[in-house]
Amino acid sequence: MTRFLTLFLFVVAVTALAGCFSAEILGRTGPGGLAIGDKAPQVQIQALVHGKPMDAANAQGVQVIEFWATWCGPCLLGMPHLSELQANFGDEVTILGVTSEDLETVEGFLASAAGNGRTWADVVKYRLAVDDNGATNAAFMSAAGQNSIPTAFIIGKDGVLQWIGHPSAMDGPLKAVVDGTWQLPDAG
């Protein structure tokens, strides 16, 4: 019985990890949906909580919109990786983490301990924002048929959605989008 339970738990864990780390999601192509190759919707935020202010130059470069929450373990585990990507790409890429939590919750999270004597504000080296009453979540996550976080959307310099997936799997696609070598997947 113990052997069966161990095997069962292993299969469940592998299946869950495979789903979390899928390389790419095409999105929904139905009416009102959002899919790779579509013009990206506008980001609407209530407040920029962390990082440099957004300006017109940010909107003309490659953007990563990542959906996260303070209570999401995989989101927190990915924050150092996103910070590293932001540092590596500098001004070529704007990474914006968007949460639907309230401003007070996010500010408290940023002030809390992240380990090694640092706060989350010390760890996160990219922009964090509070969604504007769920508008950005609806425009990206719901429209693309996504319902789990963290999920990232890469938007090219032309404002077209290039990639959707788990942030841990976006290094290659992000580099290719920045370099101009990314090819949109064939939806047909």
Residue pairs with C-beta under 8 A, 6 or more apart in sequence:
20 74
20 148
20 166
20 168
21 166
21 168
21 169
22 165
22 166
22 169
23 165
23 169
23 173
24 36
24 163
24 164
24 165
24 169
24 173
24 185
25 144
25 146
25 151
25 164
25 165
26 35
26 36
26 164
26 185
26 187
27 33
27 34
27 35
27 36
27 38
27 143
27 144
27 145
27 146
27 161
27 164
28 34
28 35
28 143
28 144
28 145
29 35
29 187
32 143
33 143
33 144
33 145
34 41
34 139
34 140
34 143
34 144
34 161
35 144
35 161
35 187
36 161
36 162
36 163
36 164
36 184
36 185
36 187
37 160
37 161
37 184
37 187
38 160
38 161
39 159
39 160
39 161
40 63
40 65
40 140
40 153
40 155
40 159
40 160
40 161
41 136
41 139
41 140
41 143
42 139
43 65
43 96
43 98
43 129
43 136
43 139
44 131
44 132
44 135
44 136
44 139
45 98
45 129
45 130
45 131
45 132
45 136
46 103
46 129
46 130
46 131
46 132
46 133
47 103
47 129
47 130
48 54
48 127
48 128
48 129
49 103
49 106
49 107
49 110
49 128
49 129
49 130
50 106
50 110
50 121
50 124
50 127
50 128
51 124
51 125
51 126
51 127
51 128
52 127
54 94
54 96
54 127
57 91
58 94
60 157
61 91
61 92
61 93
61 94
61 157
62 89
62 92
62 93
62 94
62 154
62 155
62 156
62 157
62 174
62 177
62 178
63 93
63 94
63 95
63 96
63 154
63 155
64 82
64 85
64 93
64 94
64 95
64 96
64 152
64 153
64 154
64 155
64 167
64 170
64 174
65 96
65 98
65 136
65 140
65 152
65 153
65 155
66 82
66 95
66 96
66 97
66 98
66 150
66 151
66 152
66 153
66 167
67 97
67 98
67 99
67 137
67 140
67 141
67 146
67 149
67 150
67 151
67 152
68 75
68 78
68 97
68 98
68 99
68 149
68 150
69 75
69 99
69 100
69 101
69 149
70 76
70 99
70 101
70 105
70 106
70 109
72 149
72 150
74 149
74 150
75 149
75 150
76 120
78 150
78 167
78 168
79 97
79 120
79 123
79 124
80 123
81 167
81 168
82 95
82 97
82 124
82 126
82 167
83 123
83 124
83 125
83 126
84 125
85 93
85 95
85 126
85 170
85 171
85 174
86 93
86 95
86 125
86 126
87 125
89 174
89 178
92 178
93 174
93 178
94 126
94 127
95 126
95 127
96 126
96 127
96 128
96 129
97 124
97 126
97 127
97 128
97 129
98 128
98 129
98 130
98 131
98 136
98 137
99 106
99 128
99 129
99 130
99 131
100 130
100 131
100 134
100 137
101 130
102 130
103 130
106 128
106 130
109 120
110 119
110 120
110 121
110 124
110 128
111 119
111 120
111 121
112 119
112 120
113 119
114 120
114 122
114 123
131 137
140 146
140 153
141 147
141 151
144 153
144 164
146 164
150 166
150 167
151 164
151 165
151 166
151 167
152 163
152 164
152 165
152 166
152 167
152 170
153 161
153 163
153 164
154 161
154 162
154 163
154 164
154 170
154 173
154 174
154 177
155 161
155 162
156 162
156 177
156 182
160 184
162 173
162 177
162 182
162 184
163 170
163 173
163 174
163 177
163 182
165 173
173 182
176 182
176 183
